[in-house]
Amino acid sequence: MSDKGPLILICNDDGIDARGIHALACAIDGLGEIVVIAPEREQSAVGHSITMRDPVRAFTYAFEIPSGPVSAWAVTGTPADCIKLGCNRLLDRFPDLVISGINQGPNTAVNVLYSGTVSAASEACILGIPAIAVSLCSWDPKADFEAAGHVARRVAEQVVRRGLPAGVLLNVNVPAAGHNSLPGVEITRQASARWEEEFSPRIDPFNRTYYWLTGRFVNLDDGTDNDLAAIERGYVSVTPLRLDLTAHDHLETLSKWDWRLD
């Protein structure tokens, strides 16, 4: 940690010019040395994809917060690319904390698997860096990010002070409400849900068929301790996610199956 405090890397999947990432940087201004490395354009729902067969380019970007300009790069790749490139090439040392967001729209339940926002935090977690993903549960183009920024600051302060277990990141979802309207924070589990999807066929000007993805989000979880339930009650949801996807409670059962390779 330098004299400027912890080195905090900010990323997102909505693109470096998104309102949410600027709100996040402003909210944590003063907590440490801030750098921004984010996709040059929107990369929503790209999951944890990385660029392997095309070059990845990074361009310096003018990024200003109340305390002044910060070092920033716009990257031609995915959110995971941004973390990889930043930690391995653009920065002179690993950051002490990575915060991804503030995403426009929720990243709850099964959406954490699709989310570029969560994947940026996951990549940091893989590299052994404490990481937080922050999302505002609103699609309104004029949504107010102030409350989500306040929550992000509070969570970041806790992580800087207390740290996180290896292989664990925090997924934070903030209801679309003013800061003074939030009743509190709930520590939650990831809800069970799925998308019932349709691919609507359409015809382009050259009479060729293409498909437009539509769908309906289905909550399969009637519990009260999950991220969806917390947001529905107006609470901030903080869900610890782990990189280890092993279903440990099924290892013993599977070991009793007949595994002879006759």
Backbone torsions as a table, in degrees:
resi	resn	phi	psi	omega
1	MET	NA	130.0	-176.9
2	SER	-84.5	178.2	177.5
3	ASP	-63.9	-20.2	179.7
4	LYS	-83.0	-0.4	-176.8
5	GLY	97.3	-169.8	-178.8
6	PRO	-63.5	144.2	174.1
7	LEU	-82.3	118.1	-174.9
8	ILE	-114.3	116.8	178.1
9	LEU	-95.7	127.1	179.1
10	ILE	-109.1	136.0	179.1
11	CYS	-140.3	175.4	172.7
12	ASN	-164.1	-173.9	172.7
13	ASP	-122.1	-3.2	179.3
14	ASP	-86.1	-4.8	179.7
15	GLY	102.9	152.1	-172.2
16	ILE	-66.9	-20.0	179.5
17	ASP	-96.4	10.0	-179.9
18	ALA	-71.7	149.1	179.7
19	ARG	-63.0	-34.6	-174.9
20	GLY	-65.3	-39.4	-177.5
21	ILE	-72.1	-33.8	176.7
22	HIS	-68.4	-40.5	177.2
23	ALA	-62.1	-38.4	179.2
24	LEU	-65.6	-47.7	-179.6
25	ALA	-60.5	-40.5	178.4
26	CYS	-66.0	-37.6	-177.0
27	ALA	-67.2	-34.9	-177.8
28	ILE	-98.6	6.7	176.6
29	ASP	-52.9	129.2	-179.7
30	GLY	95.8	-12.1	-179.5
31	LEU	-79.7	-23.4	-179.3
32	GLY	179.5	-164.7	176.6
33	GLU	-85.1	117.6	-173.4
34	ILE	-100.2	133.6	169.0
35	VAL	-128.8	149.0	-178.9
36	VAL	-121.6	125.0	174.1
37	ILE	-135.4	111.7	-172.0
38	ALA	-145.3	161.3	179.5
39	PRO	-61.4	146.4	179.4
40	GLU	-71.0	-20.8	178.6
41	ARG	-141.4	172.0	-176.6
42	GLU	-60.6	136.0	179.3
43	GLN	-132.1	35.6	-178.8
44	SER	-62.4	144.3	174.6
45	ALA	62.3	23.7	175.9
46	VAL	-85.9	-4.5	179.5
47	GLY	62.5	-141.7	-177.4
48	HIS	-100.0	28.7	-179.4
49	SER	-65.5	148.1	176.7
50	ILE	-128.5	155.0	-177.7
51	THR	-89.8	122.5	-177.1
52	MET	-122.6	-29.3	-173.3
53	ARG	-111.3	8.9	175.8
54	ASP	-134.5	154.0	177.3
55	PRO	-69.7	150.9	173.6
56	VAL	-110.8	128.4	-178.6
57	ARG	-116.5	149.5	178.2
58	ALA	-130.2	132.8	-179.0
59	PHE	-123.6	136.4	175.9
60	THR	-62.9	147.4	-172.1
61	TYR	-136.2	136.4	179.3
62	ALA	-76.0	115.8	-176.2
63	PHE	-135.8	119.9	-174.5
64	GLU	-120.8	137.0	173.1
65	ILE	-125.5	173.2	-174.5
66	PRO	-52.7	-34.7	-178.6
67	SER	-80.9	-7.7	179.2
68	GLY	132.1	-174.5	-179.5
69	PRO	-70.8	147.7	175.1
70	VAL	-122.3	157.5	176.5
71	SER	-66.4	131.1	-177.5
72	ALA	-148.9	146.3	176.9
73	TRP	-133.2	139.6	170.6
74	ALA	-100.9	129.2	-172.6
75	VAL	-114.3	141.7	-178.1
76	THR	-82.0	5.9	-178.1
77	GLY	-109.3	-156.0	-175.9
78	THR	-89.1	171.2	175.3
79	PRO	-57.6	-41.4	177.5
80	ALA	-63.4	-38.5	174.8
81	ASP	-57.4	-42.3	-178.0
82	CYS	-58.8	-43.9	-179.5
83	ILE	-68.4	-44.9	179.5
84	LYS	-60.5	-50.6	-177.3
85	LEU	-65.4	-42.2	-179.8
86	GLY	-61.0	-48.0	-175.9
87	CYS	-73.2	-29.6	-175.2
88	ASN	-97.5	-15.3	-174.9
89	ARG	-140.9	-49.3	-170.0
90	LEU	-76.6	-32.4	-179.3
91	LEU	-98.8	150.7	-179.8
92	ASP	-84.9	-5.8	174.8
93	ARG	-158.4	162.3	177.8
94	PHE	-66.5	142.0	175.2
95	PRO	-68.7	158.5	176.2
96	ASP	-84.9	-19.4	-178.9
97	LEU	-155.9	140.4	171.6
98	VAL	-116.9	131.2	174.3
99	ILE	-123.0	125.5	-179.1
100	SER	-110.0	126.9	-179.3
101	GLY	142.5	-158.1	-11.5
102	ILE	-76.1	120.8	-176.9
103	ASN	-71.2	144.8	174.6
104	GLN	-89.5	103.8	-176.9
105	GLY	112.8	153.7	-175.8
106	PRO	-72.5	151.8	170.1
107	ASN	-126.4	73.0	-178.2
108	THR	-115.4	165.3	173.3
109	ALA	51.5	-135.4	-175.2
110	VAL	-66.2	-18.2	-178.4
111	ASN	-62.5	-19.3	178.5
112	VAL	-64.1	-24.7	179.5
113	LEU	-74.8	-28.1	-178.6
114	TYR	-92.3	-20.0	-166.5
115	SER	-72.4	126.6	170.3
116	GLY	-70.3	-31.3	177.8
117	THR	-61.5	-50.6	179.4
118	VAL	-66.3	-35.1	-178.1
119	SER	-67.7	-32.4	174.3
120	ALA	-61.4	-43.6	176.7
121	ALA	-66.4	-37.6	178.6
122	SER	-63.1	-40.9	179.6
123	GLU	-63.4	-41.1	175.8
124	ALA	-60.9	-41.5	179.5
125	CYS	-61.7	-40.6	176.6
126	ILE	-58.3	-37.5	-178.7
127	LEU	-81.3	1.7	177.7
128	GLY	84.7	19.5	-178.1
129	ILE	-104.5	130.3	174.8
130	PRO	-56.2	137.5	-171.9
131	ALA	-144.0	147.7	-179.5
132	ILE	-134.2	136.2	170.3
133	ALA	-112.0	132.1	-176.4
134	VAL	-126.2	130.6	-179.7
135	SER	-132.6	142.9	173.2
136	LEU	-100.0	125.6	-174.7
137	CYS	-82.0	62.8	178.3
138	SER	-152.7	138.1	174.9
139	TRP	-102.1	3.8	-178.2
140	ASP	-64.3	122.6	179.8
141	PRO	-57.5	-23.6	-179.9
142	LYS	-103.3	20.0	-176.7
143	ALA	-57.3	145.6	179.4
144	ASP	-92.2	120.1	-177.1
145	PHE	-92.4	3.9	-173.7
146	GLU	-60.8	-47.6	-178.5
147	ALA	-63.7	-42.2	179.1
148	ALA	-64.7	-36.7	176.7
149	GLY	-65.0	-40.9	177.9
150	HIS	-61.6	-43.9	179.0
151	VAL	-64.4	-44.1	179.8
152	ALA	-57.7	-43.1	178.7
153	ARG	-61.0	-45.4	-177.7
154	ARG	-64.1	-43.6	179.7
155	VAL	-65.8	-42.5	179.6
156	ALA	-61.2	-41.3	178.1
157	GLU	-59.9	-41.9	179.5
158	GLN	-64.0	-43.8	-177.6
159	VAL	-68.8	-40.2	177.2
160	VAL	-60.4	-39.8	-177.2
161	ARG	-78.0	-39.2	-170.6
162	ARG	-107.0	-22.2	-175.6
163	GLY	76.7	179.6	176.9
164	LEU	-134.0	151.7	175.5
165	PRO	-62.4	151.6	177.6
166	ALA	-59.6	135.2	177.3
167	GLY	80.1	11.5	-179.0
168	VAL	-124.9	134.4	173.5
169	LEU	-124.1	165.6	179.3
170	LEU	-108.7	127.5	176.0
171	ASN	-106.2	113.5	-173.0
172	VAL	-111.3	126.7	176.0
173	ASN	-121.8	131.3	-173.9
174	VAL	-117.5	125.2	177.5
175	PRO	-60.4	156.1	178.2
176	ALA	-80.4	82.4	-179.5
177	ALA	-150.0	159.6	176.0
178	GLY	-66.2	155.5	-177.6
179	HIS	-54.2	-43.0	-177.7
180	ASN	-73.0	-11.0	180.0
181	SER	-94.2	-5.8	-179.8
182	LEU	-81.0	121.2	-177.3
183	PRO	-74.3	-18.3	-179.2
184	GLY	155.5	-165.6	-177.2
185	VAL	-118.4	138.5	172.5
186	GLU	-120.5	135.9	174.1
187	ILE	-87.0	120.8	-167.1
188	THR	-126.9	167.5	169.2
189	ARG	-102.1	165.5	177.0
190	GLN	-74.3	127.4	-178.9
191	ALA	-73.5	158.1	173.7
192	SER	-90.2	126.4	-178.3
193	ALA	-160.6	172.2	174.4
194	ARG	-156.6	167.5	173.6
195	TRP	-103.2	129.3	169.5
196	GLU	-93.7	106.8	-166.5
197	GLU	-105.9	152.8	173.5
198	GLU	-135.2	149.4	175.4
199	PHE	-115.7	102.3	-176.0
200	SER	-75.6	119.9	179.4
201	PRO	-77.0	138.2	178.0
202	ARG	-138.9	168.1	-177.3
203	ILE	-119.8	130.0	179.1
204	ASP	-85.8	174.7	-176.8
205	PRO	-60.8	-16.1	178.8
206	PHE	-99.2	16.5	177.6
207	ASN	64.2	30.4	176.8
208	ARG	-105.4	141.8	-179.2
209	THR	-79.6	135.8	168.8
210	TYR	-134.6	171.3	-173.3
211	TYR	-128.2	139.1	179.1
212	TRP	-116.3	121.5	-177.1
213	LEU	-71.9	125.4	171.8
214	THR	-129.7	171.0	179.5
215	GLY	175.2	175.8	-178.5
216	ARG	-130.3	129.2	179.6
217	PHE	-80.4	129.7	-176.6
218	VAL	-120.3	118.4	176.4
219	ASN	-82.4	118.0	-179.2
220	LEU	-101.3	9.3	-170.1
221	ASP	-119.1	118.7	178.9
222	ASP	-99.8	13.1	178.1
223	GLY	-74.4	165.0	179.5
224	THR	-108.7	0.7	-174.7
225	ASP	-107.2	16.0	-176.4
226	ASN	-106.4	172.9	-175.2
227	ASP	-64.9	-40.4	179.4
228	LEU	-62.8	-42.7	-178.6
229	ALA	-65.6	-39.8	179.7
230	ALA	-63.1	-45.8	179.8
231	ILE	-63.3	-39.3	179.8
232	GLU	-62.1	-32.4	178.4
233	ARG	-85.4	-0.9	177.4
234	GLY	91.8	6.3	-178.6
235	TYR	-91.2	152.4	169.2
236	VAL	-70.6	133.5	178.6
237	SER	-103.9	125.8	174.1
238	VAL	-119.5	113.0	-176.5
239	THR	-116.1	120.1	173.7
240	PRO	-76.5	124.1	178.2
241	LEU	-110.7	144.0	179.2
242	ARG	-116.6	152.4	179.6
243	LEU	-74.8	-29.7	-178.3
244	ASP	-73.1	109.7	-178.6
245	LEU	-91.5	3.4	-178.8
246	THR	-60.2	133.6	173.5
247	ALA	-84.6	82.5	-171.9
248	HIS	-60.1	-32.1	-177.6
249	ASP	-72.5	-7.4	178.6
250	HIS	-107.1	-2.3	-179.0
251	LEU	-60.6	-45.8	-177.9
252	GLU	-65.4	-41.9	179.4
253	THR	-61.5	-46.9	-179.4
254	LEU	-64.8	-31.7	-178.7
255	SER	-66.6	-17.6	-179.6
256	LYS	-91.9	-4.2	175.4
257	TRP	-69.1	164.4	178.1
258	ASP	-84.1	104.6	-176.2
259	TRP	-102.6	15.9	178.9
260	ARG	-66.4	132.5	-179.8
261	LEU	-97.3	75.8	-178.0
262	ASP	-74.7	NA	NA
